[in-house]
C-alpha cells in the first residue's frame, strides 16, 4: 500500500447532491462492511442506482461481507417503497436492517455511513445535509462504531427466526 492511499481526505458537504456523491464514494470504498445510521433511508441517498450497485457489488463479491443499517423511522421507509429495503429483502443473508429501539429515540439524531474501518460520511443532524466525509479516519470511525454497537444490539427483535422491524 502506498503512502498516498493512507492520506486522510476530508470534505465538507452541504447540499443534497454533495451528500449523495459522498454517500456513494464511501459505499464504493467498502471491501468488508458498511454500517449505516439513518432517519428513514432517505430516497435521495439510498435509492440512487450507483449506491445500490456499490452495495450489490460488495455483498455478491464476498460472502463474508455485511451491511448493517439502523433506522429511526422504519415505517416511513416501508411506506414510501424504498428500493434499498427491496434489495435488503433479496440479499437478507448479508444486509440487516434494524429499527432503532424506542429508548434511543431523541438521543440519537445523527446519521452516517461507514465503510470498513476507515471511511465515513457523518451528519450530526440526520435530517440535515450538513456533514463531513473523511477517508482513512480509523480513530473517528472507531468512535462512531463503538457508539453504534449498543443501540444495534438492543434493537434486535426476533420474530419466527427473522429480524423484524
C-alpha angles and dihedrals in degrees: 000000000000126000090247092063091056097053115114116243119195127183132177115225124198108156132066090246093052091049091049092049092047091048090054091045093052093045092049091055093060117112100166113008149005123203119192136184113189139163095229109334093273108232094222090060110028100036094055110122094227090052093048090049090053090053093047092048091051099048097038095046097051124035091203095055119114136195116198119190126184115188133186099208110031094163089062091051091050094042093055092048099241116207091215090059088053091050090049090053091054094045098035094143089067105025120063120184119189134185113237107248115248095246089068097047111114092018095067111055102144129097132207148159118213127191115207108310103316119044125068143168107201129187115182089204109044092203093056131076093222111110149117130251118206134179126202091019102140096158094050092043092049090053092053094043090052091051089048095051102078098041087048093051093044093050096067115118116177120206120172091338096307133099108253128198 
